[in-house]
């Protein structure tokens, strides 16, 4: 998919079929929502990506943030938890033929915990930004900043967690 931004018209999205559509700026969240759906469904229904998505939504629900978490923030969490943590761990187990040193339930519990940790801080960051704008929804930018600020508090980022995998040093 190719994209080009035009400030007057919106975002022109060209699908692989060659069809192009213009998306008005107020519809940009729809792009992220659609992309999140495609991402999740690309890995198949009921797989680990769907499980990660459920844990992210569980964290959002526990914080009672609901629609305050924008689609770009949800996609940011989904893509990063999946591509940087959960899928590599799953692939490690399948390529080595050995069991990974963490139960699946515990891995997903940590995804929920880290989602709550990140989004709690993102909500605080957003409150500061919302004073300067009309949008009080948590963005991908808020999530990125929160992840950086809370890195040492994340269960899935701890050195001990990764040492358990006995990965060779590069």
Backbone as a chain_set.jsonl record, in Angstrom:
{"seq": "XXXXXXXXXXXXXXXXXXXXXXXXXXXXXXXXXXXXXXXXXXXXXXXXXXXXXXXXXXXXXXXXXXXXXXXXXXXXXXXXXXXXXXXXXXXXXXXXXXXXXXXXXXXXXXXXXXXXXXXXXXXXXXXXXXXXXXXXXXXXXXXXXXXXXXXXXXXXXXXXXXXXXXXXXX", "coords": {"N": [[0.848, -1.158, 0.0], [0.668, 2.145, -0.921], [1.211, 5.463, 0.21], [0.344, 8.919, 0.224], [0.626, 12.153, 1.43], [-1.555, 14.85, 1.472], [-2.155, 18.045, 2.369], [-4.485, 19.527, 1.915], [-6.458, 17.793, 0.847], [-6.392, 15.414, 2.305], [-5.397, 12.117, 3.146], [-4.111, 10.123, 0.648], [-4.698, 6.887, -0.185], [-3.408, 4.089, -1.689], [-4.348, 1.02, -2.786], [-3.051, -2.357, -3.263], [-4.4, -3.27, -5.516], [-4.531, -1.132, -7.142], [-6.509, 0.702, -6.901], [-7.361, 3.882, -5.658], [-8.055, 5.876, -2.827], [-9.19, 8.804, -1.14], [-8.689, 9.821, 2.088], [-10.203, 11.711, 4.48], [-8.821, 14.048, 6.883], [-10.148, 13.863, 9.418], [-10.855, 11.241, 9.458], [-8.604, 9.74, 9.883], [-8.135, 8.133, 12.228], [-9.615, 5.868, 11.539], [-8.008, 4.614, 9.67], [-5.93, 3.518, 11.21], [-7.439, 1.776, 12.805], [-8.436, 0.013, 10.883], [-6.008, -0.97, 9.926], [-5.068, -2.231, 12.237], [-6.95, -4.28, 12.472], [-6.392, -5.729, 10.097], [-3.773, -6.464, 10.648], [-4.056, -8.106, 12.949], [-5.764, -10.131, 11.912], [-4.171, -11.115, 9.911], [-2.481, -12.899, 11.079], [-4.14, -14.893, 11.723], [-7.186, -16.092, 13.162], [-7.732, -16.485, 16.636], [-5.09, -16.998, 17.373], [-1.803, -16.243, 18.788], [-1.545, -13.477, 18.388], [-4.164, -12.554, 18.454], [-4.655, -13.209, 21.114], [-2.864, -11.491, 22.435], [-3.965, -9.067, 21.707], [-6.435, -9.25, 23.034], [-5.487, -9.152, 25.692], [-4.422, -6.592, 25.793], [-6.762, -5.097, 25.47], [-8.005, -5.928, 27.799], [-6.365, -4.704, 29.745], [-6.878, -2.012, 29.103], [-9.566, -1.948, 29.761], [-9.462, -2.482, 32.547], [-8.326, -0.132, 33.434], [-10.317, 1.545, 32.808], [-10.347, 3.126, 30.484], [-11.374, 2.932, 27.926], [-12.707, 4.406, 25.053], [-10.884, 6.441, 25.132], [-8.367, 5.628, 24.447], [-6.711, 5.893, 21.596], [-6.966, 4.501, 18.239], [-4.384, 4.403, 17.002], [-2.704, 4.21, 19.204], [-3.49, 1.754, 20.274], [-2.739, 0.053, 18.164], [0.023, 0.524, 18.185], [0.76, -0.642, 20.659], [-0.091, -3.324, 20.192], [1.407, -4.137, 17.882], [4.062, -3.827, 18.822], [4.201, -5.413, 21.222], [3.656, -7.891, 20.036], [5.532, -8.213, 17.819], [8.038, -7.682, 18.965], [8.23, -9.158, 21.283], [6.287, -11.375, 22.003], [5.856, -12.984, 19.599], [8.6, -13.526, 18.758], [9.383, -15.068, 21.012], [7.626, -17.209, 20.81], [8.449, -18.232, 18.323], [11.065, -18.937, 18.952], [10.705, -21.149, 20.597], [9.576, -22.89, 18.711], [11.599, -23.155, 16.794], [13.791, -24.193, 18.166], [12.787, -26.469, 19.195], [12.405, -26.947, 21.802], [10.847, -26.449, 24.997], [9.686, -23.232, 25.881], [10.9, -21.073, 28.49], [8.681, -20.077, 29.977], [5.351, -20.082, 30.986], [2.488, -19.914, 28.875], [0.209, -18.58, 29.899], [1.361, -17.018, 31.915], [3.025, -15.367, 30.401], [1.114, -13.877, 28.951], [-0.198, -12.696, 31.104], [1.756, -10.954, 31.909], [1.803, -9.273, 29.687], [-0.652, -7.972, 30.002], [-0.181, -6.688, 32.483], [1.99, -4.992, 31.802], [0.753, -3.462, 29.839], [-1.091, -2.046, 31.4], [0.698, -0.648, 33.053], [2.053, 0.953, 31.154], [-0.099, 2.363, 29.907], [-1.21, 3.702, 32.09], [0.754, 5.578, 32.707], [0.821, 6.852, 30.212], [-1.685, 8.053, 30.191], [-1.316, 9.998, 32.147], [0.672, 11.563, 30.922], [-0.773, 12.378, 28.725], [-2.737, 13.979, 29.918], [-1.266, 16.278, 30.516], [-0.636, 17.133, 27.921], [-3.194, 17.481, 26.898], [-4.067, 19.783, 28.024], [-3.036, 21.647, 26.377], [-4.242, 21.227, 23.989], [-7.288, 20.257, 22.275], [-7.811, 17.611, 22.26], [-8.243, 14.848, 24.234], [-7.572, 12.24, 24.074], [-5.609, 9.251, 24.315], [-2.664, 8.901, 22.575], [-0.569, 7.242, 20.078], [1.898, 8.458, 20.294], [1.857, 9.32, 22.983], [1.913, 6.79, 24.176], [4.38, 5.821, 23.292], [6.157, 7.631, 24.583], [5.466, 7.053, 27.257], [6.202, 4.349, 27.435], [8.968, 4.52, 27.198], [9.557, 6.037, 29.505], [8.666, 4.354, 31.564], [10.129, 2.06, 31.298], [11.932, 0.592, 33.001], [10.149, -0.469, 34.801], [8.667, -2.365, 33.536], [7.514, -5.654, 33.174], [8.084, -7.348, 31.029], [10.358, -6.278, 29.999], [12.423, -6.708, 31.659], [15.728, -7.603, 32.593], [16.176, -10.081, 33.803], [14.001, -11.571, 32.904], [14.602, -11.983, 30.173], [17.082, -13.277, 30.374], [16.368, -15.799, 31.173], [15.903, -17.183, 28.883], [18.254, -18.015, 27.844], [19.692, -17.002, 25.618], [22.02, -16.862, 22.921], [24.823, -14.638, 22.986], [25.332, -11.873, 20.843]], "CA": [[0.0, 0.0, 0.0], [1.418, 3.391, -0.992], [0.479, 6.582, 0.771], [0.892, 10.251, -0.005], [-0.135, 13.086, 2.24], [-1.903, 16.133, 0.893], [-2.765, 18.775, 3.475], [-5.819, 20.023, 1.564], [-7.395, 16.725, 0.556], [-6.32, 14.322, 3.263], [-4.406, 11.096, 2.851], [-4.475, 9.262, -0.47], [-4.254, 5.521, 0.054], [-3.521, 3.274, -2.889], [-4.32, -0.404, -2.482], [-2.309, -3.13, -4.263], [-5.217, -3.432, -6.719], [-4.417, 0.078, -7.94], [-7.578, 1.626, -6.523], [-6.925, 4.911, -4.714], [-9.104, 6.632, -2.166], [-8.721, 9.897, -0.301], [-9.248, 9.754, 3.433], [-10.195, 13.027, 5.108], [-8.066, 14.03, 8.142], [-10.942, 13.416, 10.567], [-11.026, 9.79, 9.367], [-7.321, 9.077, 10.078], [-8.218, 7.013, 13.176], [-10.134, 4.69, 10.849], [-6.882, 3.948, 9.01], [-5.266, 2.697, 12.222], [-8.367, 0.723, 13.2], [-8.431, -0.953, 9.781], [-4.692, -1.613, 9.907], [-5.014, -3.131, 13.392], [-7.745, -5.455, 12.103], [-5.63, -6.494, 9.105], [-2.608, -7.026, 11.338], [-4.506, -9.22, 13.796], [-6.304, -11.206, 11.091], [-3.085, -11.658, 9.112], [-1.883, -14.009, 11.818], [-5.17, -15.906, 11.924], [-8.078, -15.973, 14.324], [-7.478, -17.36, 17.768], [-3.675, -17.213, 17.627], [-1.189, -15.427, 19.831], [-1.805, -12.057, 18.146], [-5.496, -12.313, 19.009], [-4.534, -13.271, 22.572], [-2.223, -10.243, 22.866], [-4.975, -8.015, 21.526], [-7.379, -9.385, 24.149], [-4.829, -8.702, 26.931], [-4.348, -5.13, 25.714], [-8.117, -4.615, 25.756], [-8.243, -6.185, 29.225], [-5.693, -3.628, 30.465], [-7.638, -0.786, 28.852], [-10.784, -2.077, 30.546], [-9.161, -2.341, 33.972], [-8.069, 1.289, 33.693], [-11.533, 2.26, 32.41], [-9.967, 4.148, 29.505], [-12.279, 2.792, 26.791], [-12.435, 5.119, 23.801], [-9.804, 7.43, 25.282], [-7.164, 5.08, 23.815], [-6.921, 5.998, 20.152], [-6.559, 3.319, 17.466], [-2.945, 4.352, 16.768], [-2.087, 3.742, 20.445], [-3.763, 0.318, 20.354], [-1.887, -0.595, 17.166], [1.394, 0.617, 18.679], [0.923, -1.689, 21.676], [-0.244, -4.637, 19.573], [2.55, -4.45, 17.012], [5.302, -3.955, 19.588], [4.15, -6.616, 22.053], [3.729, -9.071, 19.171], [6.754, -8.327, 17.007], [9.274, -7.578, 19.736], [8.263, -10.035, 22.462], [5.528, -12.625, 21.998], [6.154, -13.826, 18.429], [9.96, -14.087, 18.839], [9.418, -16.132, 22.023], [6.94, -18.36, 20.218], [9.317, -18.787, 17.269], [12.218, -19.552, 19.606], [10.284, -22.488, 20.997], [9.333, -23.755, 17.548], [12.839, -23.417, 16.05], [14.704, -25.002, 18.972], [12.137, -27.72, 19.533], [12.317, -27.097, 23.252], [9.839, -25.616, 25.645], [10.165, -21.924, 26.311], [10.917, -21.06, 29.954], [7.575, -19.325, 30.578], [4.027, -20.589, 30.611], [1.752, -18.959, 28.042], [-0.644, -17.757, 30.767], [2.221, -16.035, 32.588], [3.446, -14.405, 29.381], [-0.009, -12.978, 28.681], [-0.42, -11.903, 32.323], [2.744, -9.874, 31.855], [1.35, -8.325, 28.661], [-1.687, -7.154, 30.638], [0.472, -5.85, 33.498], [2.76, -3.941, 31.132], [-0.219, -2.568, 29.205], [-1.603, -1.167, 32.461], [1.799, 0.238, 33.447], [2.291, 1.918, 30.07], [-1.251, 3.243, 29.695], [-1.368, 4.58, 33.259], [1.674, 6.705, 32.499], [0.383, 7.557, 29.0], [-2.822, 8.904, 30.572], [-0.743, 11.162, 32.843], [1.333, 12.375, 29.891], [-1.833, 12.958, 27.911], [-3.377, 15.069, 30.662], [-0.436, 17.464, 30.309], [-0.778, 17.573, 26.534], [-4.586, 17.863, 26.651], [-4.234, 21.182, 28.427], [-2.597, 22.486, 25.257], [-5.044, 20.916, 22.804], [-8.663, 19.854, 22.574], [-7.911, 16.154, 22.201], [-7.816, 14.225, 25.474], [-7.397, 10.813, 23.845], [-4.228, 8.765, 24.408], [-2.137, 8.658, 21.23], [0.625, 6.422, 19.957], [2.995, 9.286, 20.815], [1.778, 9.203, 24.442], [2.32, 5.43, 24.526], [5.821, 5.748, 23.075], [6.799, 8.346, 25.688], [5.224, 6.308, 28.492], [7.022, 3.132, 27.396], [10.34, 4.937, 27.502], [9.639, 6.491, 30.892], [8.369, 3.26, 32.493], [10.871, 0.884, 30.837], [12.477, -0.195, 34.113], [9.048, -1.058, 35.556], [7.956, -3.328, 32.696], [7.877, -7.048, 33.433], [8.617, -7.974, 29.822], [11.617, -5.639, 29.628], [13.439, -6.968, 32.683], [16.884, -8.41, 32.187], [15.972, -11.438, 34.292], [13.049, -12.241, 32.018], [15.28, -12.398, 28.95], [18.153, -14.22, 30.7], [15.781, -17.117, 31.308], [15.855, -17.83, 27.569], [19.602, -18.481, 27.514], [19.973, -16.64, 24.224], [23.444, -16.599, 22.695], [25.149, -13.233, 22.799], [25.752, -11.583, 19.477]], "C": [[0.903, 1.233, 0.0], [0.556, 4.517, -0.443], [1.148, 7.878, 0.368], [0.005, 11.202, 0.754], [-0.331, 14.386, 1.49], [-2.672, 16.91, 1.946], [-4.169, 19.263, 3.161], [-6.839, 18.896, 1.446], [-7.467, 15.659, 1.638], [-5.218, 13.372, 2.85], [-4.913, 10.231, 1.706], [-3.861, 7.896, -0.218], [-4.48, 4.727, -1.213], [-3.333, 1.818, -2.503], [-3.509, -1.128, -3.553], [-3.071, -3.309, -5.576], [-5.108, -2.228, -7.654], [-5.476, 1.109, -7.606], [-7.053, 2.6, -5.472], [-8.133, 5.616, -4.121], [-8.467, 7.715, -1.316], [-9.45, 9.807, 1.033], [-9.092, 11.127, 4.071], [-9.478, 12.952, 6.452], [-8.867, 13.536, 9.345], [-11.172, 11.905, 10.567], [-9.718, 9.042, 9.566], [-7.383, 7.953, 11.111], [-8.745, 5.732, 12.54], [-9.016, 3.911, 10.169], [-6.19, 3.025, 10.003], [-6.145, 1.544, 12.672], [-8.378, -0.376, 12.141], [-7.104, -1.705, 9.749], [-4.547, -2.597, 11.069], [-5.784, -4.417, 13.088], [-6.971, -6.342, 11.123], [-4.439, -7.18, 9.75], [-3.021, -8.257, 12.129], [-4.987, -10.395, 12.956], [-5.237, -11.838, 10.19], [-2.403, -12.845, 9.771], [-2.895, -15.105, 12.129], [-5.949, -15.696, 13.21], [-7.638, -16.939, 15.414], [-6.022, -17.625, 18.078], [-3.128, -16.284, 18.695], [-1.446, -13.939, 19.629], [-3.187, -11.689, 18.68], [-5.45, -12.316, 20.533], [-3.881, -12.001, 23.118], [-3.224, -9.099, 22.778], [-6.006, -8.048, 22.656], [-6.778, -8.872, 25.448], [-4.675, -7.188, 26.949], [-5.718, -4.541, 26.051], [-8.483, -4.835, 27.222], [-7.603, -5.082, 30.074], [-6.419, -2.298, 30.318], [-8.914, -0.79, 29.69], [-10.542, -1.897, 32.04], [-8.901, -0.889, 34.351], [-9.278, 2.166, 33.37], [-11.227, 3.407, 31.445], [-10.83, 4.106, 28.249], [-11.839, 3.514, 25.54], [-11.377, 6.194, 23.929], [-8.51, 6.938, 24.657], [-7.414, 5.028, 22.318], [-6.459, 4.725, 19.438], [-5.057, 3.254, 17.198], [-2.199, 3.88, 18.008], [-2.286, 2.23, 20.607], [-2.864, -0.453, 19.377], [-0.432, -0.585, 17.608], [1.662, -0.498, 19.701], [0.883, -3.081, 21.045], [0.991, -5.021, 18.754], [3.83, -4.663, 17.823], [5.301, -5.158, 20.519], [4.317, -7.865, 21.193], [5.095, -9.228, 18.522], [8.048, -8.338, 17.81], [9.364, -8.572, 20.893], [7.594, -11.379, 22.199], [5.868, -13.521, 20.806], [7.593, -14.335, 18.413], [10.074, -15.214, 19.871], [8.756, -17.386, 21.473], [7.82, -19.031, 19.159], [10.544, -19.467, 17.855], [11.877, -20.977, 20.013], [10.11, -23.422, 19.818], [10.616, -24.057, 16.784], [13.816, -24.272, 16.844], [14.117, -26.35, 19.321], [12.04, -27.95, 21.034], [11.262, -26.153, 23.814], [10.453, -24.278, 26.033], [10.024, -21.837, 27.827], [9.849, -20.172, 30.604], [6.272, -19.936, 30.074], [3.299, -19.502, 29.824], [0.878, -18.039, 28.889], [0.169, -16.669, 31.462], [2.691, -14.969, 31.611], [2.325, -13.395, 29.123], [-0.394, -12.155, 29.911], [0.534, -10.715, 32.343], [2.389, -8.839, 30.788], [0.291, -7.401, 29.261], [-1.069, -6.193, 31.646], [1.21, -4.683, 32.835], [1.855, -2.967, 30.383], [-0.741, -1.565, 30.229], [-0.528, -0.167, 32.892], [2.006, 1.339, 32.416], [1.125, 2.895, 29.942], [-1.547, 4.142, 30.894], [-0.485, 5.81, 33.101], [1.261, 7.509, 31.27], [-0.786, 8.486, 29.302], [-2.333, 10.156, 31.294], [-0.085, 12.115, 31.844], [0.275, 13.102, 29.073], [-2.538, 14.105, 28.613], [-2.591, 16.368, 30.5], [-0.572, 18.013, 28.904], [-2.184, 18.089, 26.255], [-4.854, 19.301, 27.068], [-3.88, 22.128, 27.283], [-3.371, 22.213, 23.973], [-6.439, 20.496, 23.238], [-8.815, 18.341, 22.657], [-7.388, 15.54, 23.497], [-7.649, 12.708, 25.327], [-5.92, 10.45, 23.849], [-3.771, 8.335, 23.024], [-0.973, 7.669, 21.262], [1.847, 7.15, 20.487], [3.03, 9.214, 22.339], [2.284, 7.834, 24.902], [3.827, 5.256, 24.355], [6.573, 6.421, 24.224], [6.657, 7.576, 26.997], [6.08, 5.046, 28.557], [8.463, 3.461, 27.759], [10.494, 5.293, 28.981], [9.45, 5.362, 31.902], [9.156, 1.977, 32.188], [11.348, -0.008, 31.982], [11.395, -0.875, 34.951], [8.299, -2.138, 34.777], [8.45, -4.746, 32.953], [8.545, -7.708, 32.222], [9.923, -7.342, 29.346], [12.734, -5.966, 30.611], [14.531, -7.889, 32.152], [16.705, -9.863, 32.608], [15.028, -12.238, 33.421], [13.772, -12.793, 30.796], [16.427, -13.36, 29.214], [17.636, -15.648, 30.817], [15.763, -17.894, 29.99], [17.216, -18.355, 27.114], [19.952, -18.22, 26.036], [21.469, -16.419, 24.05], [23.687, -15.103, 22.52], [25.654, -13.005, 21.386], [27.054, -10.843, 19.451]], "O": [[1.801, 1.346, 0.834], [-0.664, 4.524, -0.608], [2.365, 7.935, 0.191], [-1.22, 11.081, 0.731], [0.615, 14.951, 0.942], [-3.74, 16.473, 2.374], [-4.979, 19.4, 4.078], [-7.973, 19.041, 1.903], [-8.525, 15.066, 1.849], [-4.216, 13.788, 2.268], [-6.007, 9.672, 1.778], [-2.647, 7.77, -0.057], [-5.587, 4.687, -1.749], [-2.296, 1.431, -1.964], [-3.297, -0.584, -4.636], [-2.459, -3.481, -6.63], [-5.534, -2.286, -8.807], [-5.352, 2.272, -7.991], [-6.385, 2.2, -4.518], [-9.103, 5.915, -4.817], [-7.345, 7.562, -0.832], [-10.678, 9.728, 1.084], [-7.981, 11.643, 4.188], [-9.512, 11.909, 7.106], [-8.315, 12.855, 10.209], [-11.633, 11.348, 11.564], [-9.699, 7.818, 9.435], [-6.755, 6.914, 10.912], [-8.369, 4.634, 12.949], [-9.068, 2.684, 10.099], [-5.893, 1.876, 9.677], [-5.646, 0.441, 12.897], [-8.334, -1.561, 12.472], [-7.075, -2.923, 9.567], [-3.969, -3.672, 10.906], [-5.323, -5.512, 13.41], [-6.904, -7.559, 11.299], [-4.13, -8.331, 9.442], [-2.415, -9.321, 12.001], [-4.652, -11.541, 13.255], [-5.394, -12.98, 9.757], [-1.818, -13.692, 9.095], [-2.55, -16.124, 12.727], [-5.429, -15.19, 14.205], [-7.226, -18.066, 15.138], [-5.732, -18.416, 18.976], [-3.88, -15.625, 19.413], [-1.555, -13.203, 20.609], [-3.36, -10.633, 19.288], [-6.131, -11.516, 21.175], [-4.302, -11.489, 24.156], [-3.31, -8.265, 23.68], [-6.403, -7.003, 23.173], [-7.471, -8.225, 26.233], [-4.786, -6.566, 28.006], [-5.814, -3.592, 26.829], [-9.19, -4.022, 27.817], [-8.224, -4.582, 31.012], [-6.56, -1.547, 31.284], [-9.296, 0.233, 30.259], [-11.324, -1.236, 32.723], [-9.22, -0.466, 35.462], [-9.27, 3.371, 33.623], [-11.77, 4.505, 31.568], [-11.002, 5.125, 27.58], [-10.747, 3.279, 25.022], [-11.004, 6.807, 22.929], [-7.631, 7.748, 24.36], [-8.217, 4.232, 21.832], [-5.654, 3.964, 19.976], [-4.495, 2.159, 17.167], [-1.169, 3.217, 17.889], [-1.373, 1.517, 21.021], [-2.298, -1.487, 19.732], [0.276, -1.576, 17.429], [2.667, -1.203, 19.613], [1.735, -3.921, 21.337], [1.544, -6.108, 18.923], [4.598, -5.582, 17.537], [6.306, -5.864, 20.602], [5.034, -8.792, 21.571], [5.739, -10.267, 18.665], [9.041, -8.932, 17.389], [10.449, -8.807, 21.425], [8.265, -12.411, 22.174], [6.144, -14.706, 20.992], [7.801, -15.501, 18.077], [10.776, -16.199, 19.64], [9.264, -18.493, 21.649], [7.917, -20.258, 19.114], [11.015, -20.468, 17.315], [12.665, -21.899, 19.8], [10.449, -24.602, 19.897], [10.72, -25.123, 16.177], [14.599, -25.012, 16.249], [14.841, -27.272, 19.698], [11.64, -29.025, 21.479], [10.855, -25.188, 23.168], [11.605, -24.212, 26.461], [9.128, -22.458, 28.397], [10.087, -19.585, 31.66], [6.125, -20.257, 28.895], [3.478, -18.312, 30.083], [0.812, -16.839, 28.623], [-0.284, -15.53, 31.582], [2.749, -13.79, 31.961], [2.573, -12.19, 29.082], [-0.869, -11.028, 29.77], [0.163, -9.611, 32.744], [2.65, -7.65, 30.971], [0.331, -6.189, 29.052], [-1.402, -5.008, 31.656], [1.074, -3.534, 33.253], [2.157, -1.776, 30.303], [-0.82, -0.37, 29.947], [-0.812, 1.017, 33.072], [2.119, 2.514, 32.764], [1.329, 4.107, 29.876], [-2.082, 5.237, 30.723], [-0.921, 6.938, 33.332], [1.345, 8.737, 31.289], [-0.876, 9.578, 28.741], [-2.866, 11.246, 31.084], [-0.269, 13.33, 31.92], [0.411, 14.287, 28.769], [-2.899, 15.096, 27.978], [-3.182, 17.439, 30.362], [-0.619, 19.228, 28.713], [-2.36, 19.023, 25.473], [-5.75, 19.956, 26.537], [-4.358, 23.26, 27.227], [-3.172, 22.902, 22.973], [-6.726, 20.394, 24.431], [-9.859, 17.85, 23.087], [-6.211, 15.696, 23.823], [-7.591, 11.982, 26.32], [-5.078, 11.247, 23.435], [-4.411, 7.505, 22.379], [-0.465, 7.312, 22.325], [2.737, 6.529, 21.067], [4.1, 9.065, 22.929], [3.0, 7.734, 25.899], [4.477, 4.616, 25.181], [7.515, 5.849, 24.773], [7.617, 7.458, 27.759], [6.62, 4.712, 29.612], [9.094, 2.749, 28.54], [11.461, 4.886, 29.625], [10.021, 5.413, 32.992], [8.872, 0.926, 32.762], [11.183, -1.227, 31.932], [11.702, -1.772, 35.735], [7.385, -2.762, 35.316], [9.653, -5.006, 32.949], [9.456, -8.522, 32.372], [10.529, -7.823, 28.389], [13.874, -5.543, 30.415], [14.282, -8.813, 31.379], [17.044, -10.775, 31.854], [15.222, -13.436, 33.217], [13.572, -13.95, 30.428], [16.727, -14.192, 28.357], [18.381, -16.601, 30.586], [15.625, -19.117, 29.986], [17.309, -19.06, 26.109], [20.435, -19.1, 25.323], [22.119, -15.853, 24.928], [22.848, -14.392, 21.968], [26.328, -13.86, 20.81], [27.558, -10.516, 18.377]]}, "num_chains": 1, "name": "protein.A"}
